[in-house]
Amino acid sequence: MAMTFHVDIVSAEESIYSGTAQMVIAPAEHGEVGILPRHAQYISLLKPGEVRVKTSDTEEHNVFVSGGILEVQPHVVTILADTAIRASDLDEAEVLETKRRAEEALAERKAGFDYARAQAELIEAAARLRMIQKLRKNIK
Amino acid sequence: MAGAKEIRNQIKSIKNTQKITKAMEMVAASKMRKAQDRMLATRPYAQKIRQVIGHVAMAQAEYRHPYLEAREAKRVGIIVISTDRGLCGGLNINLFKKTVATMREWQGRNVEIDLCLIGNKAMGFFKRLGGNVVANVGHLGDKPRLNDIIGSIKVMLDAYDEGRIDRLFLVENEFVNTMTQKPRVTTLLPLPPSQEDTLKHHWDYIYEPDTVPVLDTLLTRYVESVIYQGVVENVACEMASRMVAMKSASDNAGELIDELQLVYNKARQAAITQEISEIVGGAAAV
């Protein structure tokens, strides 16, 4: 049997995932990281994107995070997510709408417009969309 | 007899009020249970973050974050968490009393106060009382979201970062049990040192990107989560308090109805007796 470790994904509002896993893949500040059991203590900020929790060779849980903190101990991984939504809850239409709004706002870019905020929104929407499309592919 | 009809109407109107209070009691009871569950669900996040902060702060002893450093208080910020709606007993009033007492204490030392108000009731109260309100937010509903309150928290955190306020307090209701809710004042900033911050590990994290941004993010998230917890706990308090208030209102209405029923019966009987004696008197006259 493969080695496993414990994973907790919690947001300020609720606990999202708790269980054992063989591997966790998360979007860390400097690129994606894959965490295996007995990883050295590690702490990183997360970018918007998906966290993949491999529970077995075939099974995988996807959770979307819009930022947060990843804390790794040799046998426990904790993800303090800013807002995490289960991947299946993401509504593609809504995401597209957000993305469109953000792009529109970026294109206009009037005086006094919050450029940084729009860009952040756009990055987040794009990340969500990538994840939905990937989920789709898996289902088909 | 003229009184009988009026008393009957009064009984009817009290019965209607009783129906409403009963319904509110039951609604509050079911909402309270849900609010309590939500309250428990928020705990692991704050606990975990506190642990990590304790560790990072200890491993990085040379970097003193302003959130961990006490400075002389010239101006303080107070965040007050109240309910949006009334009819929940003395919950808000007790909270405001505590807030005002805290404010007096600081004013006595010539320290100015900035207020951040969460919930409509606090807004109404401090509008009447006066006070320097820098941020407020209301209409949070039964399921408050972190997104809704983050703006007002940021106002206070920015003020602290820029040195406009030197302390940040949180006045909130503590959910002891269904019957008891206590107002409580906690110091948010600077963070009181945790008891577990003793050096017992001989390892350190690998940081990405660096210690300072990680610690900054952690501390901000921590303060946010404590305030969010307070808001969620306040919903549970509100529901519990409303449930108790409405229960005693229903009981009082029941007592009132019983009393009025007695008065009504007496009045009815008196009317009948009078009628009979009139008939008898009339018959005797013939």
Interface residues (C-beta under 8 A of the other chain):
Chain A: D8 V10 S11 A12 E13 E14 S15 A28 E29 H30 A40 Q41 Y42 I43 S44 L45 I69 E71 T78 L80 D82 T83
Chain B: R38 A41 T42 P44 Y45 A46 K48 I49 V52 V56 R145 L146 N147 W203 D204 Y205 I206 Y207 E208 P209 P213 V214 T217 L218 R221 E224 S225 Y228
